[in-house]
Amino acid sequence: MRILAVVTGIALMLTGIWAFWQRGAVFLSIAFVLGCVMVFTGLASILVYFFAPGKQDGFGWFFAEGFVTLILGCIVLANQLATDAMVLPFFGMWVLFCGVMRIVSSLHLVMVKNNSWIVNLFLGLLSTVVGVYAFFNQIAAGLPLILLTGVFFMMQGVNVLAYGIFIPGKKKVKRHGGTKRV
């Protein structure tokens, strides 16, 4: 499952890079690709949560993040963002929500003494700042919309990639005749 999380993070980052290349395009022309990647990410996150061996270590917030990403991806695919003015707050809300989920997850990881709490806290704070900036700052609306969308996807890609890297691995348990994977 670690591989699926890493692949999903890389897919989000590549989608962000692709969005940078589409700088002159209108949002509706790239919305299908963005929505598909969001749905893929949401489904993969949900699968990773259920099948990862370390889900008891505070990664339940990853399930919530995946579920929200799945729903928002379906909204993008259903072409429910009526105007370009809705795109910035929509994706800003996504990054803001996922940043807050990372912060909450990092606090839980501190309690269970998991060393990945520092990375989760940093990425959560960074995502929250980017989300708040995009959601509330009118200056951001002057930047190319597709460029900002690429930033949002890059940010989420880094978040998911970090999660994939820090998923606890399977532990080996010694048995009488050898080792057995748990």
Summary of the structure (lengths in Angstrom):
residues: 182
radius of gyration: 17.5
end to end distance: 14.5
largest distance: 66.6
contacts: 623
relative contact order: 0.20
helix: 75%
strand: 4%
